[in-house]
Amino acid sequence: MDDSLLKFFIAATTLAVVVQAGILVAMFVTLLKSKAKMEAITAEVTSRALPTLETVQSLLVDLRPKIETLSENAAESSNLVRNQLARIDATLTDALDRTRLQVIRADELLNRTMDRVEETSDAVHKTVISPLRQVNGLMTAISTGVDVLFGQKKRQPKNGSVPQDEMFI
């Protein structure tokens, strides 16, 4: 029994080693096929990519001076624009300050003019209108006195009511 058991285990081990060898051979064959496919893909990528990379590299070499010039021009233009904007800002600030001063001066002139107009109006009122009212009152009194003296004016009613014609001035 020991001998048959030993033969069985040897046969099983032999079978396992043969299966493993078959698997290893299959893996080797698959690896060779994959290697061949990878080499074909690598050759295709190399044949397509290298000319493109060489074209890009030559374009970069050709464009580099132009890009540098463009960059320098952009920087110089930016500096010029910045300087011009600073000058415009200074000019506008100065103009705004001057305008503000002129508005203040115009406001003061207008205020002085309005004060003088008021003073002149008060002076005219005091020197012309008040004496005219006094003269007008005096003339009215004289006219009324003359009318009463010569009897041309009718006497007013005693209750103090004024006729409608005399109410309207």
Biotite code that builds the C-alpha atoms (Angstrom):
import biotite.structure as struc

atoms = struc.array([
    struc.Atom([0.000, 0.000, 0.000], chain_id="A", res_id=1, res_name="MET", atom_name="CA", element="C"),
    struc.Atom([2.834, 2.268, 0.646], chain_id="A", res_id=2, res_name="ASP", atom_name="CA", element="C"),
    struc.Atom([4.230, 1.500, -2.736], chain_id="A", res_id=3, res_name="ASP", atom_name="CA", element="C"),
    struc.Atom([1.006, 2.226, -4.621], chain_id="A", res_id=4, res_name="SER", atom_name="CA", element="C"),
    struc.Atom([0.498, 5.420, -2.631], chain_id="A", res_id=5, res_name="LEU", atom_name="CA", element="C"),
    struc.Atom([4.001, 6.507, -3.469], chain_id="A", res_id=6, res_name="LEU", atom_name="CA", element="C"),
    struc.Atom([3.420, 5.774, -7.157], chain_id="A", res_id=7, res_name="LYS", atom_name="CA", element="C"),
    struc.Atom([0.178, 7.792, -7.034], chain_id="A", res_id=8, res_name="PHE", atom_name="CA", element="C"),
    struc.Atom([1.910, 10.816, -5.512], chain_id="A", res_id=9, res_name="PHE", atom_name="CA", element="C"),
    struc.Atom([4.780, 10.578, -7.980], chain_id="A", res_id=10, res_name="ILE", atom_name="CA", element="C"),
    struc.Atom([2.258, 10.423, -10.862], chain_id="A", res_id=11, res_name="ALA", atom_name="CA", element="C"),
    struc.Atom([0.326, 13.399, -9.449], chain_id="A", res_id=12, res_name="ALA", atom_name="CA", element="C"),
    struc.Atom([3.534, 15.370, -8.992], chain_id="A", res_id=13, res_name="THR", atom_name="CA", element="C"),
    struc.Atom([4.626, 14.502, -12.547], chain_id="A", res_id=14, res_name="THR", atom_name="CA", element="C"),
    struc.Atom([1.273, 15.602, -13.894], chain_id="A", res_id=15, res_name="LEU", atom_name="CA", element="C"),
    struc.Atom([1.467, 18.895, -11.942], chain_id="A", res_id=16, res_name="ALA", atom_name="CA", element="C"),
    struc.Atom([4.990, 19.580, -13.210], chain_id="A", res_id=17, res_name="VAL", atom_name="CA", element="C"),
    struc.Atom([3.921, 18.856, -16.826], chain_id="A", res_id=18, res_name="VAL", atom_name="CA", element="C"),
    struc.Atom([0.877, 21.173, -16.453], chain_id="A", res_id=19, res_name="VAL", atom_name="CA", element="C"),
    struc.Atom([3.122, 23.876, -14.992], chain_id="A", res_id=20, res_name="GLN", atom_name="CA", element="C"),
    struc.Atom([5.587, 23.427, -17.851], chain_id="A", res_id=21, res_name="ALA", atom_name="CA", element="C"),
    struc.Atom([2.700, 23.699, -20.354], chain_id="A", res_id=22, res_name="GLY", atom_name="CA", element="C"),
    struc.Atom([1.481, 26.893, -18.667], chain_id="A", res_id=23, res_name="ILE", atom_name="CA", element="C"),
    struc.Atom([4.997, 28.328, -18.747], chain_id="A", res_id=24, res_name="LEU", atom_name="CA", element="C"),
    struc.Atom([5.383, 27.468, -22.444], chain_id="A", res_id=25, res_name="VAL", atom_name="CA", element="C"),
    struc.Atom([1.986, 29.081, -23.192], chain_id="A", res_id=26, res_name="ALA", atom_name="CA", element="C"),
    struc.Atom([3.026, 32.173, -21.249], chain_id="A", res_id=27, res_name="MET", atom_name="CA", element="C"),
    struc.Atom([6.306, 32.296, -23.164], chain_id="A", res_id=28, res_name="PHE", atom_name="CA", element="C"),
    struc.Atom([4.535, 32.053, -26.520], chain_id="A", res_id=29, res_name="VAL", atom_name="CA", element="C"),
    struc.Atom([2.028, 34.757, -25.505], chain_id="A", res_id=30, res_name="THR", atom_name="CA", element="C"),
    struc.Atom([4.882, 36.939, -24.311], chain_id="A", res_id=31, res_name="LEU", atom_name="CA", element="C"),
    struc.Atom([6.670, 36.564, -27.666], chain_id="A", res_id=32, res_name="LEU", atom_name="CA", element="C"),
    struc.Atom([3.471, 37.548, -29.524], chain_id="A", res_id=33, res_name="LYS", atom_name="CA", element="C"),
    struc.Atom([3.002, 40.563, -27.240], chain_id="A", res_id=34, res_name="SER", atom_name="CA", element="C"),
    struc.Atom([6.629, 41.544, -27.774], chain_id="A", res_id=35, res_name="LYS", atom_name="CA", element="C"),
    struc.Atom([6.154, 41.415, -31.539], chain_id="A", res_id=36, res_name="ALA", atom_name="CA", element="C"),
    struc.Atom([2.980, 43.561, -31.282], chain_id="A", res_id=37, res_name="LYS", atom_name="CA", element="C"),
    struc.Atom([4.717, 46.056, -28.979], chain_id="A", res_id=38, res_name="MET", atom_name="CA", element="C"),
    struc.Atom([7.647, 46.347, -31.363], chain_id="A", res_id=39, res_name="GLU", atom_name="CA", element="C"),
    struc.Atom([5.244, 46.963, -34.267], chain_id="A", res_id=40, res_name="ALA", atom_name="CA", element="C"),
    struc.Atom([3.388, 49.650, -32.271], chain_id="A", res_id=41, res_name="ILE", atom_name="CA", element="C"),
    struc.Atom([6.672, 51.225, -31.179], chain_id="A", res_id=42, res_name="THR", atom_name="CA", element="C"),
    struc.Atom([7.895, 51.289, -34.764], chain_id="A", res_id=43, res_name="ALA", atom_name="CA", element="C"),
    struc.Atom([4.619, 52.866, -35.936], chain_id="A", res_id=44, res_name="GLU", atom_name="CA", element="C"),
    struc.Atom([4.644, 55.504, -33.174], chain_id="A", res_id=45, res_name="VAL", atom_name="CA", element="C"),
    struc.Atom([8.266, 56.263, -33.884], chain_id="A", res_id=46, res_name="THR", atom_name="CA", element="C"),
    struc.Atom([7.651, 56.585, -37.609], chain_id="A", res_id=47, res_name="SER", atom_name="CA", element="C"),
    struc.Atom([4.698, 58.938, -37.047], chain_id="A", res_id=48, res_name="ARG", atom_name="CA", element="C"),
    struc.Atom([5.801, 60.877, -33.976], chain_id="A", res_id=49, res_name="ALA", atom_name="CA", element="C"),
    struc.Atom([9.425, 61.579, -34.802], chain_id="A", res_id=50, res_name="LEU", atom_name="CA", element="C"),
    struc.Atom([8.714, 63.590, -37.958], chain_id="A", res_id=51, res_name="PRO", atom_name="CA", element="C"),
    struc.Atom([6.034, 65.516, -36.076], chain_id="A", res_id=52, res_name="THR", atom_name="CA", element="C"),
    struc.Atom([8.407, 66.187, -33.179], chain_id="A", res_id=53, res_name="LEU", atom_name="CA", element="C"),
    struc.Atom([11.105, 67.275, -35.594], chain_id="A", res_id=54, res_name="GLU", atom_name="CA", element="C"),
    struc.Atom([8.618, 69.622, -37.325], chain_id="A", res_id=55, res_name="THR", atom_name="CA", element="C"),
    struc.Atom([7.521, 71.083, -33.985], chain_id="A", res_id=56, res_name="VAL", atom_name="CA", element="C"),
    struc.Atom([11.121, 71.506, -32.918], chain_id="A", res_id=57, res_name="GLN", atom_name="CA", element="C"),
    struc.Atom([12.022, 73.294, -36.151], chain_id="A", res_id=58, res_name="SER", atom_name="CA", element="C"),
    struc.Atom([8.940, 75.519, -35.799], chain_id="A", res_id=59, res_name="LEU", atom_name="CA", element="C"),
    struc.Atom([9.944, 76.386, -32.244], chain_id="A", res_id=60, res_name="LEU", atom_name="CA", element="C"),
    struc.Atom([13.448, 77.210, -33.383], chain_id="A", res_id=61, res_name="VAL", atom_name="CA", element="C"),
    struc.Atom([12.055, 79.417, -36.188], chain_id="A", res_id=62, res_name="ASP", atom_name="CA", element="C"),
    struc.Atom([9.414, 81.088, -33.996], chain_id="A", res_id=63, res_name="LEU", atom_name="CA", element="C"),
    struc.Atom([11.556, 81.679, -30.917], chain_id="A", res_id=64, res_name="ARG", atom_name="CA", element="C"),
    struc.Atom([13.057, 85.003, -32.125], chain_id="A", res_id=65, res_name="PRO", atom_name="CA", element="C"),
    struc.Atom([9.637, 86.186, -33.253], chain_id="A", res_id=66, res_name="LYS", atom_name="CA", element="C"),
    struc.Atom([8.065, 85.261, -29.919], chain_id="A", res_id=67, res_name="ILE", atom_name="CA", element="C"),
    struc.Atom([10.865, 87.039, -28.049], chain_id="A", res_id=68, res_name="GLU", atom_name="CA", element="C"),
    struc.Atom([10.395, 90.157, -30.217], chain_id="A", res_id=69, res_name="THR", atom_name="CA", element="C"),
    struc.Atom([6.639, 89.998, -29.671], chain_id="A", res_id=70, res_name="LEU", atom_name="CA", element="C"),
    struc.Atom([7.129, 89.682, -25.930], chain_id="A", res_id=71, res_name="SER", atom_name="CA", element="C"),
    struc.Atom([9.547, 92.637, -25.850], chain_id="A", res_id=72, res_name="GLU", atom_name="CA", element="C"),
    struc.Atom([7.152, 94.758, -27.937], chain_id="A", res_id=73, res_name="ASN", atom_name="CA", element="C"),
    struc.Atom([4.245, 93.889, -25.641], chain_id="A", res_id=74, res_name="ALA", atom_name="CA", element="C"),
    struc.Atom([6.279, 94.856, -22.572], chain_id="A", res_id=75, res_name="ALA", atom_name="CA", element="C"),
    struc.Atom([7.368, 98.130, -24.175], chain_id="A", res_id=76, res_name="GLU", atom_name="CA", element="C"),
    struc.Atom([3.802, 98.922, -25.292], chain_id="A", res_id=77, res_name="SER", atom_name="CA", element="C"),
    struc.Atom([2.563, 98.180, -21.788], chain_id="A", res_id=78, res_name="SER", atom_name="CA", element="C"),
    struc.Atom([5.108, 100.612, -20.321], chain_id="A", res_id=79, res_name="ASN", atom_name="CA", element="C"),
    struc.Atom([4.162, 103.309, -22.850], chain_id="A", res_id=80, res_name="LEU", atom_name="CA", element="C"),
    struc.Atom([0.454, 102.881, -22.144], chain_id="A", res_id=81, res_name="VAL", atom_name="CA", element="C"),
    struc.Atom([1.093, 103.005, -18.384], chain_id="A", res_id=82, res_name="ARG", atom_name="CA", element="C"),
    struc.Atom([3.118, 106.227, -18.757], chain_id="A", res_id=83, res_name="ASN", atom_name="CA", element="C"),
    struc.Atom([0.494, 107.828, -21.002], chain_id="A", res_id=84, res_name="GLN", atom_name="CA", element="C"),
    struc.Atom([-2.273, 106.886, -18.581], chain_id="A", res_id=85, res_name="LEU", atom_name="CA", element="C"),
    struc.Atom([-0.300, 108.445, -15.733], chain_id="A", res_id=86, res_name="ALA", atom_name="CA", element="C"),
    struc.Atom([0.063, 111.662, -17.756], chain_id="A", res_id=87, res_name="ARG", atom_name="CA", element="C"),
    struc.Atom([-3.639, 111.666, -18.648], chain_id="A", res_id=88, res_name="ILE", atom_name="CA", element="C"),
    struc.Atom([-4.520, 111.106, -14.991], chain_id="A", res_id=89, res_name="ASP", atom_name="CA", element="C"),
    struc.Atom([-2.328, 114.024, -13.932], chain_id="A", res_id=90, res_name="ALA", atom_name="CA", element="C"),
    struc.Atom([-3.844, 116.252, -16.632], chain_id="A", res_id=91, res_name="THR", atom_name="CA", element="C"),
    struc.Atom([-7.410, 115.308, -15.719], chain_id="A", res_id=92, res_name="LEU", atom_name="CA", element="C"),
    struc.Atom([-6.704, 115.829, -12.032], chain_id="A", res_id=93, res_name="THR", atom_name="CA", element="C"),
    struc.Atom([-5.283, 119.280, -12.767], chain_id="A", res_id=94, res_name="ASP", atom_name="CA", element="C"),
    struc.Atom([-8.257, 120.175, -14.983], chain_id="A", res_id=95, res_name="ALA", atom_name="CA", element="C"),
    struc.Atom([-10.677, 118.941, -12.323], chain_id="A", res_id=96, res_name="LEU", atom_name="CA", element="C"),
    struc.Atom([-8.922, 121.028, -9.658], chain_id="A", res_id=97, res_name="ASP", atom_name="CA", element="C"),
    struc.Atom([-9.027, 124.105, -11.868], chain_id="A", res_id=98, res_name="ARG", atom_name="CA", element="C"),
    struc.Atom([-12.671, 123.523, -12.701], chain_id="A", res_id=99, res_name="THR", atom_name="CA", element="C"),
    struc.Atom([-13.467, 123.120, -9.024], chain_id="A", res_id=100, res_name="ARG", atom_name="CA", element="C"),
    struc.Atom([-11.724, 126.441, -8.274], chain_id="A", res_id=101, res_name="LEU", atom_name="CA", element="C"),
    struc.Atom([-13.602, 128.192, -11.088], chain_id="A", res_id=102, res_name="GLN", atom_name="CA", element="C"),
    struc.Atom([-16.913, 126.830, -9.799], chain_id="A", res_id=103, res_name="VAL", atom_name="CA", element="C"),
    struc.Atom([-16.068, 128.135, -6.321], chain_id="A", res_id=104, res_name="ILE", atom_name="CA", element="C"),
    struc.Atom([-15.149, 131.522, -7.752], chain_id="A", res_id=105, res_name="ARG", atom_name="CA", element="C"),
    struc.Atom([-18.356, 131.647, -9.824], chain_id="A", res_id=106, res_name="ALA", atom_name="CA", element="C"),
    struc.Atom([-20.384, 130.717, -6.736], chain_id="A", res_id=107, res_name="ASP", atom_name="CA", element="C"),
    struc.Atom([-18.729, 133.486, -4.727], chain_id="A", res_id=108, res_name="GLU", atom_name="CA", element="C"),
    struc.Atom([-19.310, 135.966, -7.569], chain_id="A", res_id=109, res_name="LEU", atom_name="CA", element="C"),
    struc.Atom([-22.972, 134.963, -7.761], chain_id="A", res_id=110, res_name="LEU", atom_name="CA", element="C"),
    struc.Atom([-23.356, 135.290, -3.990], chain_id="A", res_id=111, res_name="ASN", atom_name="CA", element="C"),
    struc.Atom([-21.742, 138.747, -4.017], chain_id="A", res_id=112, res_name="ARG", atom_name="CA", element="C"),
    struc.Atom([-23.965, 139.796, -6.926], chain_id="A", res_id=113, res_name="THR", atom_name="CA", element="C"),
    struc.Atom([-27.098, 138.566, -5.147], chain_id="A", res_id=114, res_name="MET", atom_name="CA", element="C"),
    struc.Atom([-26.028, 140.421, -1.967], chain_id="A", res_id=115, res_name="ASP", atom_name="CA", element="C"),
    struc.Atom([-25.517, 143.607, -3.956], chain_id="A", res_id=116, res_name="ARG", atom_name="CA", element="C"),
    struc.Atom([-28.886, 143.198, -5.682], chain_id="A", res_id=117, res_name="VAL", atom_name="CA", element="C"),
    struc.Atom([-30.527, 142.849, -2.265], chain_id="A", res_id=118, res_name="GLU", atom_name="CA", element="C"),
    struc.Atom([-28.626, 145.880, -0.948], chain_id="A", res_id=119, res_name="GLU", atom_name="CA", element="C"),
    struc.Atom([-29.616, 147.898, -4.035], chain_id="A", res_id=120, res_name="THR", atom_name="CA", element="C"),
    struc.Atom([-33.230, 146.770, -3.687], chain_id="A", res_id=121, res_name="SER", atom_name="CA", element="C"),
    struc.Atom([-33.246, 147.842, -0.022], chain_id="A", res_id=122, res_name="ASP", atom_name="CA", element="C"),
    struc.Atom([-31.633, 151.164, -0.923], chain_id="A", res_id=123, res_name="ALA", atom_name="CA", element="C"),
    struc.Atom([-34.165, 151.803, -3.704], chain_id="A", res_id=124, res_name="VAL", atom_name="CA", element="C"),
    struc.Atom([-36.957, 150.921, -1.329], chain_id="A", res_id=125, res_name="HIS", atom_name="CA", element="C"),
    struc.Atom([-35.659, 153.277, 1.343], chain_id="A", res_id=126, res_name="LYS", atom_name="CA", element="C"),
    struc.Atom([-34.745, 156.167, -0.959], chain_id="A", res_id=127, res_name="THR", atom_name="CA", element="C"),
    struc.Atom([-37.404, 155.977, -3.671], chain_id="A", res_id=128, res_name="VAL", atom_name="CA", element="C"),
    struc.Atom([-40.434, 153.902, -2.722], chain_id="A", res_id=129, res_name="ILE", atom_name="CA", element="C"),
    struc.Atom([-40.875, 155.060, 0.887], chain_id="A", res_id=130, res_name="SER", atom_name="CA", element="C"),
    struc.Atom([-40.769, 158.779, -0.045], chain_id="A", res_id=131, res_name="PRO", atom_name="CA", element="C"),
    struc.Atom([-43.114, 158.082, -2.980], chain_id="A", res_id=132, res_name="LEU", atom_name="CA", element="C"),
    struc.Atom([-45.595, 156.458, -0.623], chain_id="A", res_id=133, res_name="ARG", atom_name="CA", element="C"),
    struc.Atom([-45.342, 159.399, 1.685], chain_id="A", res_id=134, res_name="GLN", atom_name="CA", element="C"),
    struc.Atom([-45.832, 161.808, -1.216], chain_id="A", res_id=135, res_name="VAL", atom_name="CA", element="C"),
    struc.Atom([-48.713, 159.643, -2.487], chain_id="A", res_id=136, res_name="ASN", atom_name="CA", element="C"),
    struc.Atom([-50.326, 159.704, 0.976], chain_id="A", res_id=137, res_name="GLY", atom_name="CA", element="C"),
    struc.Atom([-49.833, 163.465, 1.147], chain_id="A", res_id=138, res_name="LEU", atom_name="CA", element="C"),
    struc.Atom([-51.336, 163.915, -2.331], chain_id="A", res_id=139, res_name="MET", atom_name="CA", element="C"),
    struc.Atom([-54.270, 161.700, -1.405], chain_id="A", res_id=140, res_name="THR", atom_name="CA", element="C"),
    struc.Atom([-54.839, 163.758, 1.749], chain_id="A", res_id=141, res_name="ALA", atom_name="CA", element="C"),
    struc.Atom([-54.649, 167.023, -0.200], chain_id="A", res_id=142, res_name="ILE", atom_name="CA", element="C"),
    struc.Atom([-56.963, 165.668, -2.883], chain_id="A", res_id=143, res_name="SER", atom_name="CA", element="C"),
    struc.Atom([-59.453, 164.515, -0.291], chain_id="A", res_id=144, res_name="THR", atom_name="CA", element="C"),
    struc.Atom([-59.238, 167.836, 1.525], chain_id="A", res_id=145, res_name="GLY", atom_name="CA", element="C"),
    struc.Atom([-59.815, 169.775, -1.708], chain_id="A", res_id=146, res_name="VAL", atom_name="CA", element="C"),
    struc.Atom([-62.754, 167.507, -2.614], chain_id="A", res_id=147, res_name="ASP", atom_name="CA", element="C"),
    struc.Atom([-64.305, 167.992, 0.784], chain_id="A", res_id=148, res_name="VAL", atom_name="CA", element="C"),
    struc.Atom([-63.649, 171.724, 0.658], chain_id="A", res_id=149, res_name="LEU", atom_name="CA", element="C"),
    struc.Atom([-65.354, 172.123, -2.680], chain_id="A", res_id=150, res_name="PHE", atom_name="CA", element="C"),
    struc.Atom([-68.048, 169.544, -1.845], chain_id="A", res_id=151, res_name="GLY", atom_name="CA", element="C"),
    struc.Atom([-67.333, 167.143, -4.686], chain_id="A", res_id=152, res_name="GLN", atom_name="CA", element="C"),
    struc.Atom([-66.902, 164.072, -2.583], chain_id="A", res_id=153, res_name="LYS", atom_name="CA", element="C"),
    struc.Atom([-69.925, 162.383, -1.105], chain_id="A", res_id=154, res_name="LYS", atom_name="CA", element="C"),
    struc.Atom([-69.934, 161.617, 2.530], chain_id="A", res_id=155, res_name="ARG", atom_name="CA", element="C"),
    struc.Atom([-69.507, 158.030, 3.506], chain_id="A", res_id=156, res_name="GLN", atom_name="CA", element="C"),
    struc.Atom([-72.154, 156.255, 5.515], chain_id="A", res_id=157, res_name="PRO", atom_name="CA", element="C"),
    struc.Atom([-71.769, 156.404, 9.248], chain_id="A", res_id=158, res_name="LYS", atom_name="CA", element="C"),
    struc.Atom([-71.499, 152.651, 9.794], chain_id="A", res_id=159, res_name="ASN", atom_name="CA", element="C"),
    struc.Atom([-67.989, 152.721, 8.252], chain_id="A", res_id=160, res_name="GLY", atom_name="CA", element="C"),
    struc.Atom([-68.786, 150.603, 5.229], chain_id="A", res_id=161, res_name="SER", atom_name="CA", element="C"),
    struc.Atom([-67.015, 151.591, 2.058], chain_id="A", res_id=162, res_name="VAL", atom_name="CA", element="C"),
    struc.Atom([-68.867, 151.502, -1.251], chain_id="A", res_id=163, res_name="PRO", atom_name="CA", element="C"),
    struc.Atom([-67.795, 148.736, -3.629], chain_id="A", res_id=164, res_name="GLN", atom_name="CA", element="C"),
    struc.Atom([-66.187, 151.105, -6.121], chain_id="A", res_id=165, res_name="ASP", atom_name="CA", element="C"),
    struc.Atom([-63.817, 152.506, -3.557], chain_id="A", res_id=166, res_name="GLU", atom_name="CA", element="C"),
    struc.Atom([-62.737, 149.094, -2.212], chain_id="A", res_id=167, res_name="MET", atom_name="CA", element="C"),
    struc.Atom([-60.988, 148.182, -5.406], chain_id="A", res_id=168, res_name="PHE", atom_name="CA", element="C"),
    struc.Atom([-57.648, 149.912, -5.722], chain_id="A", res_id=169, res_name="ILE", atom_name="CA", element="C"),
])
